[in-house]
Amino acid sequence: MFSTSFSWNDLQFLLNGAWVTLQLTCWAILLGTFAGLIFGLLRALLPRASLPLAWVLDVFRSVPLLIQFVLFNSLKSIVGLNISAFSVGCIVLGVYAAAYFTEIVRGGVLSVPLTVRRASRSLGLSFFQDLRWIVLPMASRVAFPGWLNLVLGVMKDTALVMWIGIVELLRASQTIVTRIQEPLLVLCIAGLIYYVMSLVVARLGARLERRWQEND
Amino acid sequence: MFDYTFQWRATLRALPDMLAGAWVTFETAALSMIFGVLIALALTVMREARHPLLRGIGNGWVSIARNTPSLFQIYVLYFGLGSLGLHVSSWFALLAGITFNNAGYLAENFRGGLKAVPGTQVRAARSLGMSAFQTYRMIVVPQLLRIVFYPLSNQMVWAVLMTSLGVIVGLNNDLTGVTQDYNVKTFRTFEYFTIAAVLYYLIAKAIVATARLMAWRLFRY
């Protein structure tokens, strides 16, 4: 009675899409973490001078990601950059992640009490030593849950790259739907894959967080 | 290398249509927030309930809404319901998808807010003779809304940004949909989408400003 034309090949196709999703997430988070760390430190340490930076990053948080993809994709063609759609996806998602991570880092750095920093400076640490050995370790504890949320958020937002023509998990599922015409089943499988990926990342993060707390 | 001429004049002629689209976007987001808050309140209560089925539904809703992309949720509503013979319009699928998503995220916020309302107050209210519903309505929820006010305004901005996904399931009267319509007619992608981006930015800023104003007016004491 219950029969389906969903085959192992289709599942493999979906898993390939999931692999693209993971790759995109990885690159975007790498870029976002790196840029966000620098911007966040700038925002926390030089609040007045980096105000324009805050305005620029605010734009990336107030414009839908879909429109950012389209804009950057067309800008790429206008300027004549010859990069793949995958790189466009990585760059846009990376900048988007950086915009959010900047605020997270800033919050983390500002959560370190000023008295602690004064104490470290009066113990003879230089500005950069204080930053490296006192502020960053303390701030990373505060910022980590936010970072983890960002990773999960970016993983879900990678679904939007289908609009600029990258075959990731959701696009792959749609391709299969068009062929075998069983949307509910295929979408459920795709959803399950997303769910499992998110759950694994969340669990790993929670474990790391617990281990960090033991050492504090 | 750079031989593209921008055509802003012609693009700006589409502005009235796009403003109308922006209004649809705002309306959709506002509706999804209203339903989202109501459902999230129900979910919050359900997750506190003793009945395992109620708790299971509440927890399941929240974890599915938070662990899958919102675009996926809209897809399931649009294509998935279609395969069950329920044909919904793309606007309805969009609204329901965003509401589902909002409710999940807000329920998590509300749970955090609920923890901040001391249990002693609930007991005090109950011992003053209020029913459980009255306690929630008159003691817990007002304090809860005050705590979650900023997350709420954030979620509203999110909802506006999420409405742009409607275009993927074929919606053509919201801001992104109108923009895309003009785009496929004229291929002035960059110009049209820049205007759309500016409009989205203005909507988001207007919401944040209104929220600040409301907070200043409401939480003065």
Interface residues (C-beta under 8 A of the other chain):
Chain A: V59 S62 V63 P64 L65 L66 I67 Q68 V70 L71 S74 L75 I78 V79 G80 L152 K156 D157 T158 A159 L160 M162 W163 L170 Q174 V177 Q181 E182 P183 L184 L187 C188 A190 G191 Y194 Y195 S198 L199 A202
Chain B: M1 F2 Y4 S63 I64 R66 N67 T68 P69 S70 L71 F72 Y75 V76 F79 G80 G82 S83 L84 V157 L161 M162 S164 L165 V167 I168 T176 T189 F190 F193 T194 A196 A197 Y200 Y201 A204 K205
